[in-house]
C-alpha cells in the first residue's frame, strides 16, 4: 500500500502534468522557468547505485543528493521496491521532478539471451528485435526506464574485448540490427509502460581502437568514418533512438565527449537527433588525461558546449557548472537546452503523469522469466550457434552410448550467461551438463583443466584453481571409458567484454594441453566453444573433427547446445566477424579494399605474408549445417540497367542433404571501377530460407542504384555508372558471380 504522503505527492505531480490543454513543450517550458540553477544542474547529474549480495543500495551522500534535487537520474538501480523508494525521495523535492533509472540491459535483463555478437549470427532481424522487446518488458517491469544499448560499433579487431557487445565487422548488417534493436526496446510509443529508452553507443568509432586495447586511441579519415563506421549510429538515430552515449576515444584529436563537430554539427545538425546525450562513465573527467584540458572546470565547459547533456558519475557538471555560469563561460540558455532534453525524455515515458508506473511488484512477478520468455531465449540461442566443422558427419551425436563431457566450461553456470549480463541470475542458467542430462544422455563430467594457467588472471576472474595434473588424469580416464568426448572449452566470461582485451586470442594453454591429450586417446571428439570473440583456431581446425561455436548463450545455454548436438535443431548460424588464423593477421575483415599489388603466389613483390595465408580461417558469413545446400548459377534479369531501373538477381538453392534446415543466402556487390578505392565486395542483402531435404527454392534479390551508393571523391553520397559484379553464396568467400552494367 502506498503511504498517504506518497499518494499526495503523486496526485500533486499528476495534476501538474495534466493541466488542461497543455502541450509537452509548454509544460516543460513552464517547469524550466520555475527551476533554480541548482535544480537545473541536478537534472544533468547521473549517479550510480551500488551493488552487494543483497542487490542494489544507495550511498548515504547520494541519498542527500536526491533529496536536495542535485541528481536527476540513477543507474544500477532496479527492482520495483528499490526504485519506488528512490522515487519517493525525488518527490520530496521542491518541484517533485521524478528520477530516471538506467541500467546495462545488454542482452536481456533477467532472462539472458546470447551475447550480441552471438545473437547477430542468427541473421534473423525479427528474433533480434524480439529479444530486445522481451528485455524491455522485463526491465520496465523491474523499475527501469532506460537501457545503455544497443552498441553498434563496427569492429575488425577481435583482440578488443567489447566485440562481444557488438554485432561484428559489417556496416550494412550493423545498420539493419541497429534499427531492429531500437524498435525492440522503444516500441512504437514510449509512453507505453513496457518500453524503455534505448541508448546507442559508443558515439563514435570506438570499435576502431588501436591494437584492440580498450580505452585506446582511434584515428581515421572522414571517408572511412562516413563509409564504414558512422552508418549504424545514424540508422539508430533515424529509427528514433532516444539517447546517445559518447565514446571514450578521441576523434580527429578531440575526445568524443568534448567534440562539438561530432555531437552538435554531425549528430544534431546533420542527422537531426532530438534526444539527449549522456557520457560514458566519468569520460568528462578523463579528458584531463587526454591532455586537452587542465582541470574539471575546463572539461565541464568543453563537454557542455560540445553537446553533452548528462554527466555519468563524474560529477563534473554538479561541481563546476554553477561557477562556469558565474564566470560567464556557460550561458543559462545552454544549460536550459540540456535540461529540456532530459525532462522531455521523462515526459515521453509518462513519469510526470505517474512516477511509479515502472515500479509494480505484481507486474514484475508476472513478467520476469516467464515460461514464454525462457522459450524465446532457447530458440534464439539455438539459432546463434555456428557449426564450424563437421568431418565425417560426427554431428549430430547419437543418444546411446557413454558420453564424456570434459572441460572447465561444461558445468559452469556463471559462464553460461556471459559478460554484460548485469541483473541476470547465473544460478538459474542451464549448463551444458544439465542440458545433456535433460535429454537422458548417459553423460559423465570431468573438469579436466583450469580455465587458464595464469593464477593472477584466475584471481581476477574469481575462479578457484585446481590441481591440473589430477584433473587431467581424471578426464583422460573418463575419456578412455567413453564412446564420445565433448570438450567444453574457450574463455571464461570475464575474459571478454569491457576492459578484457587479449593480445593472444587462442584457447588458453591449460585447456589446449587437455584437448591435445584427449585427442591422443583416439576417441571421437566434438569441440564446443564458449567465448565472447573470434578465436585463433588453426590447430583445432586441423585436428578436431567437429567444432561448434556457441558463444555465451545465456539462461538457456545448456538446453540450446544440447538441442543442436542431438540434431533436434539443425544449426543455421553464420559468422558476423571473421576468425583469423593467428593474431598477426589482425585486423582482418572481408570487405577490405583493393591494393596496387594484389596477391600473386608466384610473385614475391605482392601483398602477402611469408608464413600464413592472407585469408581468414573462417570468413565473414561462414557457417555449416547438418545438411548440404548447393547453389546454382546466378541469373540476372538484365545485363545493363538504366538509373531508374531495378535489377533482379535470382539463384536456385537446393537442400541435397539428409536433414531439413535453414540457410542464409547472402548477396554481395563489387564496384569494379570507381572514383575512389572501393572494397573487394560489400554485403547488400540476405534471405534466410527453410528447405526440407530434397527441396529447392529460387531466391531473388532486387538491386537498385541506392545499393550502389558510396562517398565519392568529393565526399558526396552517390552512385557512379559502370561495371558491377553481383555475388551470391553461403558466405563471403564461396560465391557465384555475375556481371552487370549501370549506364548514365
TITORMAR-498421 format. One line per 10 residues: for each residue x, y, z of C-alpha. Coordinates in pm, 1 decimal, decimal comma. Example, Ala and Ser with C-alpha at 12.3 -4.5 7.8 and 13.67 -1.06 7.14 Angstrom:
% residues 2
1230,0:-450,0:780,0  1367,0:-106,0:714,0
END
This chain:
% residues 744
0,0:0,0:0,0  123,1:348,6:-79,3  167,1:583,8:212,5  -64,8:886,9:241,4  235,8:1112,3:176,1  322,3:918,4:-139,7  -36,2:939,1:-267,2  -49,9:1312,7:-204,3  278,9:1366,4:-383,0  164,0:1153,1:-673,0
-162,9:1344,3:-705,2  30,8:1669,9:-696,6  262,8:1565,9:-977,0  -21,2:1415,8:-1181,5  -225,8:1732,5:-1157,1  80,1:1936,7:-1250,4  142,3:1726,2:-1560,3  -218,7:1717,7:-1677,0  -319,9:2080,4:-1673,7  -589,7:2122,3:-1940,6
-474,4:2180,2:-2299,7  -108,4:2190,0:-2204,9  127,1:2060,7:-2469,6  450,5:1883,7:-2383,6  650,2:2189,2:-2481,8  450,4:2438,9:-2277,8  455,8:2207,5:-1977,3  831,6:2164,1:-1991,8  900,0:2532,2:-2058,8  682,1:2623,4:-1762,9
869,9:2377,9:-1542,2  1206,2:2513,2:-1659,6  1105,3:2866,7:-1562,5  1033,5:2751,7:-1207,6  1369,6:2579,3:-1165,7  1668,4:2729,0:-989,0  2013,5:2696,2:-1142,4  2097,2:2429,3:-883,6  1786,2:2228,9:-973,7  1871,1:2250,0:-1341,3
2225,4:2128,5:-1286,4  2087,5:1842,3:-1078,4  1892,2:1712,9:-1379,7  2221,0:1678,2:-1569,4  2384,9:1470,6:-1295,4  2370,0:1089,9:-1333,1  2487,6:894,5:-1029,9  2526,4:523,2:-965,4  2365,8:297,3:-715,3  2595,2:41,4:-550,5
2552,1:-334,7:-553,8  2612,1:-604,0:-296,6  2497,4:-963,3:-249,4  2150,8:-844,5:-146,3  2101,6:-623,1:-451,1  2127,5:-250,0:-525,3  2165,3:5,7:-247,8  2222,7:381,1:-234,9  2517,4:558,5:-75,4  2419,6:797,1:203,9
2565,5:1104,3:34,3  2379,6:1018,7:-286,8  2056,5:994,7:-91,3  2110,7:1351,8:13,3  2176,3:1448,7:-347,9  1839,5:1302,0:-445,3  1655,8:1472,3:-159,8  1812,6:1807,0:-245,3  1737,6:1782,3:-616,8  2107,8:1755,2:-705,9
2055,7:1435,8:-905,0  1824,4:1373,8:-1198,4  1898,3:1012,7:-1283,4  2036,1:696,7:-1124,6  2188,6:393,5:-1290,3  2235,5:43,9:-1147,9  1904,2:93,0:-966,4  1633,5:-162,8:-1029,7  1356,1:-370,7:-868,9  1013,9:-213,1:-809,2
1068,2:-178,4:-437,1  1405,4:-7,4:-463,4  1312,8:231,7:-744,3  990,6:323,6:-561,7  1192,9:413,2:-253,3  1423,3:636,7:-458,6  1131,0:794,6:-642,6  974,9:874,2:-306,4  1288,5:1073,9:-225,7  1271,0:1264,0:-556,0
907,1:1353,8:-493,4  1003,7:1521,0:-166,7  1197,3:1784,2:-357,3  1051,3:2129,2:-422,8  938,6:2061,5:-780,0  888,2:1687,8:-742,4  1069,6:1601,2:-1066,3  1088,7:1221,4:-1098,3  1415,4:1032,5:-1135,2  1520,2:842,3:-1445,3
1653,7:490,8:-1381,9  1905,5:336,9:-1624,0  2089,8:7,7:-1641,2  2308,5:-207,0:-1866,8  2039,5:-426,9:-2018,3  2268,5:-552,8:-2293,4  2145,5:-899,9:-2391,0  1845,2:-942,4:-2168,5  1751,7:-824,7:-1821,6  1668,1:-1129,6:-1611,2
1610,0:-1369,4:-1898,4  1954,9:-1359,4:-2057,0  1990,5:-1405,9:-2431,3  2311,0:-1474,2:-2628,5  2576,4:-1204,2:-2622,2  2508,7:-957,9:-2908,1  2793,7:-1093,9:-3122,0  2644,1:-1441,8:-3090,5  2287,1:-1329,3:-3147,9  2393,9:-1144,1:-3463,5
2495,2:-1483,0:-3602,2  2126,6:-1573,9:-3625,8  2098,3:-1329,4:-3918,2  1738,1:-1302,6:-3802,5  1632,8:-940,5:-3754,1  1291,5:-1041,6:-3623,7  1445,0:-1253,1:-3347,8  1686,6:-974,4:-3253,8  1401,4:-728,0:-3225,4  1211,1:-989,9:-3026,5
1489,5:-1031,2:-2768,9  1511,3:-652,1:-2725,4  1134,3:-634,6:-2679,2  1146,6:-905,7:-2411,6  1437,4:-729,9:-2241,2  1238,2:-405,2:-2238,4  932,0:-579,6:-2095,9  1135,1:-732,3:-1812,3  1341,9:-420,9:-1741,9  1041,3:-190,2:-1735,5
860,0:-432,8:-1504,9  1165,2:-423,4:-1277,3  1163,7:-47,3:-1230,1  1387,3:59,7:-1519,0  1330,7:333,8:-1776,6  1649,1:328,4:-1979,8  1898,8:78,0:-2122,1  2255,3:150,6:-2238,4  2206,6:-48,9:-2556,8  2242,6:-111,3:-2848,6
2616,9:-98,9:-2902,1  2664,8:-58,7:-3276,0  3042,0:-7,8:-3300,2  3183,5:-170,3:-3613,6  3483,0:-379,7:-3502,7  3752,5:-550,3:-3706,5  3989,3:-645,4:-3426,0  3884,8:-944,4:-3212,5  4150,4:-864,8:-2952,3  3912,5:-594,1:-2830,8
3702,2:-749,2:-2555,5  3396,6:-542,3:-2636,5  3340,1:-713,6:-2970,6  3119,8:-939,9:-2755,5  2880,8:-648,3:-2706,0  2857,3:-554,1:-3074,0  2746,7:-730,9:-3390,2  3068,3:-767,2:-3586,9  3254,6:-619,9:-3878,8  2992,2:-536,7:-4141,9
2836,6:-193,4:-4182,4  2527,1:-290,0:-4382,0  2428,7:-566,9:-4140,0  2510,2:-338,1:-3845,6  2264,2:-82,4:-3983,5  1981,6:-337,5:-4001,3  2047,6:-466,5:-3648,7  2070,3:-114,8:-3502,0  1722,6:-34,5:-3631,6  1580,2:-365,8:-3509,2
1718,0:-318,1:-3158,7  1587,5:37,4:-3123,3  1243,3:-78,5:-3234,8  1254,8:-363,9:-2987,1  1345,8:-151,4:-2686,6  1132,8:154,0:-2760,1  835,8:4,4:-2944,0  611,1:249,1:-3126,0  512,2:455,5:-2821,7  747,0:537,9:-2535,7
451,5:621,0:-2313,2  358,1:252,0:-2311,5  465,1:112,5:-1971,7  656,2:-182,0:-2121,7  908,5:23,6:-2318,8  1245,8:170,9:-2224,8  1463,6:443,5:-2369,4  1736,8:297,5:-2589,9  2087,0:445,3:-2587,5  2303,4:394,1:-2896,2
2673,8:367,9:-2818,6  2959,8:433,7:-2828,0  2944,3:750,9:-3029,7  3162,7:726,7:-3219,0  3417,6:492,8:-3380,3  3502,8:306,5:-3058,5  3531,8:-25,3:-3241,3  3837,6:100,0:-3431,2  4065,5:148,2:-3130,4  4432,6:87,4:-3198,5
4581,6:-250,4:-3103,7  4240,1:-375,1:-2992,4  4310,8:-229,2:-2648,4  4015,2:-85,8:-2458,5  4002,2:291,7:-2398,0  4276,5:344,4:-2657,4  4312,6:593,8:-2942,6  4117,7:599,0:-3268,8  4242,3:779,9:-3578,7  4081,7:757,4:-3923,4
3986,7:960,2:-4229,1  3646,7:1121,2:-4272,9  3583,3:890,1:-4569,9  3641,4:582,3:-4352,8  3413,7:725,7:-4084,1  3124,7:804,1:-4316,8  3150,7:492,5:-4530,5  3209,0:219,3:-4274,0  3176,3:333,6:-3911,7  2909,1:604,1:-3882,8
2611,6:442,9:-4066,1  2492,0:216,4:-3778,2  2477,5:513,8:-3538,8  2284,0:714,4:-3796,0  2049,2:420,3:-3851,1  1969,8:419,6:-3479,4  1904,8:795,0:-3490,4  1680,6:753,2:-3794,5  1493,3:480,1:-3605,3  1418,7:731,6:-3328,5
1668,3:630,6:-3061,4  1603,3:842,1:-2752,0  1958,7:881,4:-2620,8  2319,1:862,7:-2736,5  2627,5:773,8:-2528,0  2966,8:924,0:-2602,2  3272,0:704,5:-2652,4  3598,4:712,9:-2459,5  3818,2:761,5:-2765,3  3921,6:1075,7:-2945,8
3805,2:1175,4:-3293,4  4039,5:1387,9:-3503,2  4237,9:1476,6:-3192,4  3939,1:1573,6:-2973,2  3782,0:1327,9:-2724,5  3428,6:1237,0:-2827,7  3289,2:1376,6:-2501,9  3422,6:1722,7:-2587,5  3384,9:1705,4:-2964,5  3145,9:1974,5:-3092,0
3178,1:1862,4:-3453,0  3063,1:1511,9:-3352,6  2788,4:1590,6:-3102,3  2643,6:1910,6:-3246,2  2742,5:1956,7:-3608,9  2706,9:1592,3:-3711,0  2464,4:1435,3:-3463,7  2217,2:1719,8:-3417,9  2251,2:1944,5:-3722,0  2334,7:1694,2:-3996,1
2142,5:1393,8:-3863,7  1863,1:1572,8:-3677,9  1895,6:1391,1:-3343,6  1642,1:1528,3:-3091,6  1714,1:1325,6:-2777,0  1976,0:1373,2:-2507,6  2344,6:1282,2:-2498,5  2497,5:1110,2:-2196,0  2864,6:1043,8:-2133,3  3015,0:706,6:-2070,6
3136,2:651,9:-1713,1  3343,3:956,3:-1597,3  3451,1:1040,6:-1951,9  3428,6:1416,3:-1889,9  3685,7:1383,6:-1611,9  3905,5:1169,0:-1832,9  3954,6:1447,3:-2086,0  4221,3:1571,5:-1844,9  4417,6:1251,6:-1910,2  4374,9:1308,1:-2283,4
4576,3:1624,6:-2233,1  4337,4:1876,7:-2387,2  4209,4:2038,2:-2064,7  4392,8:2106,4:-1741,9  4111,7:2051,9:-1489,4  3744,6:1962,4:-1442,4  3641,7:2325,3:-1478,2  3769,8:2331,5:-1836,9  3641,8:1978,4:-1901,2  3289,0:2070,0:-1796,8
3287,8:2375,7:-2020,3  3415,8:2179,5:-2319,2  3164,8:1894,3:-2273,1  2853,4:2110,4:-2232,3  2943,8:2335,5:-2523,7  3012,9:2028,8:-2737,3  2661,5:1896,7:-2676,1  2680,0:1661,5:-2376,6  2357,4:1683,5:-2175,9  2416,5:1441,0:-1889,8
2732,2:1359,1:-1693,1  2757,6:992,7:-1592,0  2911,2:955,1:-1247,5  3185,3:1214,0:-1296,4  3001,4:1489,3:-1103,2  3182,7:1749,6:-1312,8  2860,2:1928,3:-1400,8  2749,2:1911,5:-1037,6  3068,1:2076,3:-913,4  3164,5:2307,9:-1199,7
2861,6:2437,3:-1391,7  2749,9:2693,4:-1133,5  3094,2:2854,2:-1134,8  3109,7:2837,9:-1513,9  2780,7:3030,3:-1531,7  2902,6:3285,4:-1277,3  3222,1:3332,0:-1480,4  3011,7:3374,9:-1797,4  3182,9:3076,5:-1961,0  2849,0:2895,5:-1995,7
2513,4:3059,7:-2061,6  2190,4:2975,2:-1884,2  2039,9:2914,0:-2228,2  2294,3:2635,4:-2294,0  2208,4:2470,6:-1963,0  1835,0:2510,2:-2025,9  1869,7:2335,9:-2359,1  2033,3:2033,4:-2198,3  1784,6:2024,7:-1909,9  1491,8:2044,6:-2150,6
1612,1:1737,0:-2337,0  1638,9:1535,7:-2014,0  1298,1:1647,9:-1889,7  1146,6:1569,8:-2228,3  1264,0:1208,0:-2206,7  1097,7:1175,8:-1866,0  780,9:1330,6:-2005,5  771,4:1090,4:-2301,9  797,5:796,6:-2063,5  495,3:926,5:-1871,7
691,2:981,7:-1549,4  535,7:1323,6:-1482,6  194,9:1162,5:-1511,9  287,8:868,1:-1286,7  640,4:848,8:-1143,5  569,5:496,4:-1014,0  435,6:341,7:-1334,4  751,6:130,6:-1368,9  757,4:20,6:-1005,5  492,9:-250,2:-993,4
589,4:-558,9:-789,6  289,8:-761,2:-908,0  370,8:-699,1:-1273,2  735,5:-785,6:-1215,7  643,9:-1130,5:-1082,2  416,5:-1196,4:-1379,4  656,3:-1076,3:-1649,8  1009,7:-1164,7:-1544,9  1144,4:-1503,6:-1660,2  802,2:-1631,0:-1759,8
789,4:-1964,5:-1946,6  731,2:-1797,0:-2282,9  1037,4:-1575,2:-2232,0  1257,1:-1871,4:-2147,2  1122,6:-2049,3:-2454,8  1221,1:-1749,3:-2667,5  1568,1:-1747,8:-2512,2  1615,0:-2114,7:-2600,4  1502,1:-2062,1:-2960,0  1726,4:-1760,3:-3015,9
2018,6:-1941,6:-2853,6  1975,1:-2237,2:-3090,1  1989,5:-2003,3:-3388,2  2304,1:-1827,4:-3262,3  2517,8:-2142,9:-3272,8  2759,2:-2172,1:-3565,8  2881,9:-2509,2:-3691,5  3245,6:-2452,2:-3791,6  3345,7:-2808,3:-3882,5  3178,5:-3149,4:-3905,4
3420,7:-3400,7:-4052,0  3263,3:-3735,1:-4136,2  2920,6:-3626,2:-4013,6  3015,9:-3674,8:-3647,7  2734,8:-3440,2:-3555,3  2458,3:-3476,5:-3463,0  2552,1:-3720,7:-3191,4  2352,1:-4032,9:-3108,8  2163,0:-4058,0:-2783,3  2301,8:-4402,8:-2698,5
2649,9:-4484,2:-2567,4  2866,3:-4333,7:-2297,0  2944,2:-3963,7:-2339,4  3225,4:-3784,1:-2161,2  3177,1:-3410,0:-2110,9  3519,2:-3262,9:-2034,3  3635,0:-2906,7:-1984,3  3612,6:-2618,6:-1735,9  3308,5:-2469,6:-1912,8  3100,0:-2785,7:-1921,8
2920,4:-2724,7:-1592,7  2987,6:-2357,7:-1514,5  2662,8:-2169,2:-1458,2  2831,7:-1829,9:-1430,8  2991,9:-1864,6:-1771,5  2666,4:-1956,3:-1943,3  2522,1:-1603,9:-1919,9  2845,8:-1437,6:-2030,8  2972,1:-1086,7:-1977,4  2745,3:-781,5:-1951,7
2472,3:-998,4:-1801,9  2408,1:-739,6:-1529,1  2086,5:-838,2:-1347,9  2094,8:-1193,1:-1477,8  2093,8:-1465,9:-1214,5  2353,8:-1721,6:-1322,7  2215,2:-1968,7:-1068,5  1913,3:-2005,5:-1295,8  2124,7:-2074,2:-1604,4  2128,4:-2420,8:-1760,2
2476,9:-2564,5:-1809,4  2571,9:-2799,6:-2089,7  2590,4:-3088,5:-1844,1  2237,9:-3013,1:-1725,6  2114,3:-2976,6:-2083,1  2256,4:-3315,0:-2183,9  2119,8:-3488,0:-1874,2  1775,2:-3348,4:-1954,0  1797,3:-3542,4:-2282,4  1858,8:-3865,8:-2088,9
2210,9:-3890,3:-2227,7  2445,8:-4118,7:-2036,7  2693,6:-3839,0:-1970,8  2969,2:-3806,8:-1710,2  3155,3:-3483,7:-1641,3  3516,1:-3402,6:-1557,9  3661,3:-3051,9:-1541,5  3994,9:-3162,6:-1688,9  4182,8:-2832,3:-1656,0  4179,2:-2485,3:-1513,3
4044,4:-2216,2:-1744,5  4397,0:-2075,2:-1752,9  4739,3:-2138,1:-1600,8  4760,5:-1769,6:-1507,2  4694,8:-1761,9:-1132,0  4672,5:-1381,5:-1132,2  4402,9:-1388,7:-1400,5  4217,5:-1666,0:-1218,5  4209,2:-1446,0:-909,8  4076,1:-1152,8:-1112,1
3808,2:-1377,2:-1256,4  3726,6:-1506,9:-908,0  3779,2:-1865,2:-1021,3  3946,3:-2113,0:-785,0  4238,3:-2306,3:-930,6  4261,5:-2682,8:-902,0  4534,4:-2945,3:-928,1  4597,8:-2951,0:-1303,0  4763,1:-3293,2:-1314,9  4489,6:-3460,5:-1111,5
4214,2:-3300,1:-1316,8  4373,3:-3408,6:-1643,6  4416,8:-3768,4:-1522,5  4051,7:-3784,3:-1419,6  3945,7:-3650,5:-1760,0  4162,7:-3894,0:-1956,9  4040,8:-4190,4:-1753,3  3684,5:-4080,3:-1829,4  3759,9:-4036,1:-2199,6  3904,1:-4388,2:-2224,0
3580,9:-4533,2:-2079,2  3357,1:-4335,3:-2315,2  3233,2:-4371,4:-2671,3  3238,0:-3997,4:-2744,8  3403,9:-3693,1:-2588,5  3251,4:-3345,4:-2584,3  3512,2:-3083,3:-2495,5  3366,0:-2762,4:-2349,5  3649,6:-2511,5:-2388,4  3713,8:-2145,4:-2459,7
3703,6:-1833,1:-2246,1  3559,9:-1770,3:-1904,9  3301,0:-1493,6:-1927,0  3538,4:-1239,2:-1770,3  3796,4:-1290,8:-2045,3  3593,2:-1081,9:-2290,0  3380,3:-771,5:-2253,8  3483,3:-429,6:-2123,5  3843,7:-398,1:-2002,9  3909,3:-753,1:-2126,4
4131,5:-712,8:-2429,8  4365,1:-1002,9:-2508,3  4684,9:-997,2:-2714,9  4662,6:-1374,3:-2770,5  4311,9:-1486,6:-2859,5  4377,7:-1858,5:-2878,8  4230,1:-2116,8:-2644,3  4434,0:-2081,9:-2320,7  4733,2:-2315,8:-2293,2  4589,5:-2509,4:-1996,2
4284,4:-2607,5:-2199,3  4482,0:-2672,3:-2515,4  4702,4:-2925,4:-2334,3  4388,8:-3101,4:-2217,0  4247,1:-3103,4:-2569,6  4565,7:-3248,8:-2717,8  4575,6:-3520,2:-2451,5  4212,3:-3616,0:-2511,7  4266,5:-3632,8:-2887,1  4556,0:-3872,8:-2833,6
4313,2:-4124,1:-2681,4  4172,0:-4176,2:-3031,0  3814,2:-4119,6:-2919,7  3585,1:-3913,9:-3145,3  3582,8:-3555,6:-3017,5  3337,5:-3269,3:-3052,5  3473,9:-2929,3:-2951,3  3207,1:-2699,5:-2807,0  3345,3:-2345,5:-2785,8  3220,6:-2085,0:-2540,3
3371,5:-1740,6:-2586,8  3299,3:-1373,7:-2643,6  3512,4:-1310,7:-2951,7  3655,8:-1486,5:-3257,2  3942,4:-1714,6:-3155,1  4251,6:-1834,6:-3341,9  4171,3:-2199,1:-3411,4  4407,6:-2308,9:-3688,2  4542,2:-2605,5:-3489,1  4195,5:-2704,8:-3371,4
4058,7:-2688,3:-3726,1  4329,3:-2929,5:-3843,4  4295,2:-3182,5:-3561,8  3942,4:-3178,2:-3414,3  3675,3:-3347,6:-3628,9  3376,3:-3137,6:-3516,8  3370,0:-2779,5:-3385,6  3063,6:-2593,8:-3263,6  3082,1:-2220,4:-3182,7  2825,5:-2145,6:-2912,4
2944,4:-1809,2:-2771,0  2786,2:-1727,0:-2432,4  2423,3:-1813,1:-2494,4  2252,8:-1701,2:-2174,3  1998,8:-1854,2:-1939,5  1900,7:-2141,4:-2170,9  2253,5:-2210,5:-2298,7  2281,7:-2574,9:-2197,2  1942,6:-2668,5:-2337,1  2009,5:-2493,8:-2668,2
2352,2:-2653,5:-2714,4  2210,6:-2996,9:-2631,7  1930,5:-2940,8:-2885,6  2190,3:-2875,8:-3154,9  2427,3:-3155,9:-3052,9  2147,2:-3410,1:-3082,3  2009,3:-3270,4:-3406,9  1681,0:-3152,6:-3260,6  1774,8:-2818,9:-3411,5  1990,3:-2806,7:-3725,9
2245,4:-2525,3:-3677,9  2196,5:-2227,1:-3909,2  2420,1:-1957,5:-3757,3  2661,6:-1761,0:-3976,3  2961,3:-1564,2:-3850,6  2938,6:-1185,2:-3846,3  3307,7:-1146,4:-3768,0  3598,0:-1318,5:-3943,1  3807,9:-1569,9:-3746,9  4179,9:-1505,2:-3807,1
4433,0:-1783,7:-3842,1  4664,0:-1604,9:-3599,2  4684,0:-1267,2:-3431,3  4937,4:-1145,0:-3686,3  4657,1:-1116,9:-3944,1  4458,9:-870,4:-3730,9  4277,7:-654,7:-3829,4  4113,9:-890,7:-4075,9  3777,2:-839,3:-4240,9  3607,5:-945,8:-4561,9
3536,7:-603,8:-4719,6  3895,1:-485,8:-4747,3  3997,0:-256,0:-5031,3  4197,9:-322,9:-5343,7  4575,2:-288,5:-5342,4  4800,8:-196,0:-5631,4  4988,3:-524,3:-5585,9  4723,8:-787,8:-5513,4  4823,9:-1134,1:-5400,3  5013,3:-1337,8:-5656,2
5173,1:-1651,4:-5510,4  5423,9:-1658,1:-5797,0  5540,5:-1300,2:-5745,2  5730,8:-1214,8:-5429,3  5656,2:-845,9:-5453,5  5281,8:-867,3:-5394,0  5070,9:-821,8:-5080,6  5105,7:-1136,2:-4869,9  5262,6:-1294,6:-4565,0  5561,1:-1526,8:-4578,7
5421,8:-1756,2:-4310,8  5043,8:-1765,7:-4341,7  4763,0:-1723,3:-4592,9  4601,6:-1383,3:-4640,4  4260,4:-1541,0:-4589,6  4089,8:-1584,0:-4251,2  4036,0:-1931,8:-4113,5  3658,4:-1884,9:-4116,6  3531,9:-1591,8:-4327,0  3251,2:-1347,5:-4261,3
2916,0:-1513,2:-4325,3  3052,4:-1866,6:-4275,5  2859,0:-2142,6:-4104,5  2782,6:-2505,7:-4185,3  2469,1:-2716,3:-4147,9  2399,3:-3083,2:-4085,6  2258,4:-3086,7:-4435,5  2417,8:-2976,1:-4764,0  2298,0:-2672,8:-4955,7  2408,0:-2627,9:-5316,4
2384,8:-2309,7:-5521,7  2307,0:-2287,4:-5890,7  2432,3:-2018,5:-6123,9  2322,8:-1657,1:-6083,1  2055,8:-1531,5:-6320,8  2022,2:-1155,7:-6373,1  1714,9:-1000,4:-6530,8  1927,5:-769,6:-6747,7  2291,2:-723,2:-6835,4  2252,6:-345,4:-6846,0
2019,0:-120,5:-6646,0  1942,5:249,5:-6654,1  1943,2:456,4:-6330,9  1568,2:434,0:-6270,3  1553,6:60,1:-6336,0  1596,3:-226,9:-6094,2  1786,3:-549,7:-6141,0  1652,0:-887,5:-6027,8  1914,6:-1137,3:-5920,5  1796,5:-1497,8:-5884,8
1973,1:-1811,7:-5768,7  1841,9:-2162,4:-5703,6  1933,0:-2315,9:-5367,9  1886,9:-2690,7:-5318,7  1895,3:-2894,8:-4999,4  2079,8:-3207,2:-5114,7  2143,6:-3349,1:-4768,8  1952,4:-3566,5:-4525,7  1820,0:-3303,2:-4287,5  1568,3:-3022,2:-4311,2
1744,6:-2694,6:-4247,2  1777,0:-2317,5:-4274,7  2024,6:-2135,0:-4495,0  2128,9:-1769,3:-4500,1  2164,3:-1677,6:-4867,2  2394,8:-1375,6:-4889,1  2426,9:-1113,6:-5163,9  2742,8:-907,8:-5216,4  2825,8:-632,5:-5464,8  3156,3:-519,7:-5610,3
3206,7:-185,4:-5780,8  3470,8:-268,2:-6042,2  3589,5:87,0:-6116,3  3507,3:399,8:-5917,8  3641,7:746,9:-5843,7  3782,0:623,3:-5511,2  3916,0:287,2:-5399,2  3622,7:61,2:-5315,8  3601,5:-265,5:-5118,1  3652,2:-600,5:-5287,7
3289,5:-676,7:-5201,5  3013,6:-548,3:-4972,9  2713,3:-723,4:-4822,0  2395,0:-568,9:-4959,8  2127,7:-822,2:-4875,5  2042,7:-1166,1:-4738,5  1749,1:-1401,9:-4708,9  1711,9:-1675,2:-4450,5  1519,8:-1965,9:-4603,4  1399,7:-2303,4:-4476,3
1423,2:-2607,2:-4703,7  1313,4:-2961,5:-4639,3  1560,7:-3227,6:-4751,0  1547,2:-3269,3:-5127,0  1368,1:-2938,0:-5177,8  1487,7:-2642,0:-5382,5  1393,7:-2274,2:-5392,8  1458,8:-1977,7:-5617,6  1585,5:-1684,4:-5412,5  1550,1:-1341,8:-5573,3
1711,5:-1013,4:-5472,1  1634,7:-670,7:-5617,4  1916,5:-422,7:-5674,0  1874,5:-51,7:-5741,9  2117,9:237,9:-5765,9  2052,8:301,3:-5392,9  2253,9:-15,4:-5324,0  2546,3:121,8:-5525,2  2595,4:447,2:-5333,9  2918,8:544,0:-5160,9
3113,7:857,7:-5067,3  3282,3:968,0:-5386,3  3595,2:1175,0:-5444,1  3409,6:1490,3:-5334,2  3256,2:1317,5:-5028,8  2915,1:1317,8:-5191,7  2698,2:1013,6:-5117,3  2614,9:897,8:-5467,1  2647,6:617,8:-5722,1  2854,4:613,3:-6037,8
2780,9:435,9:-6367,1  2997,1:147,5:-6474,7  3053,1:-224,4:-6433,8  2948,2:-413,2:-6121,0  2973,2:-772,2:-6004,6  2698,8:-937,3:-5805,4  2795,8:-1231,5:-5587,5  2565,3:-1474,9:-5406,1  2660,3:-1759,9:-5177,2  2658,4:-1916,8:-4830,5
2937,5:-1685,7:-4705,8  3159,0:-1402,1:-4826,6  3419,1:-1641,0:-4973,7  3227,4:-1915,3:-5153,0  3015,5:-1721,2:-5400,7  2879,7:-1741,8:-5752,3  2929,2:-1426,3:-5959,8  2765,7:-1238,4:-6247,9  2833,3:-901,2:-6407,1  2603,1:-612,5:-6494,9
2643,5:-254,9:-6612,1  2467,8:59,5:-6497,3  2452,4:331,8:-6760,3  2447,2:707,9:-6703,9
END
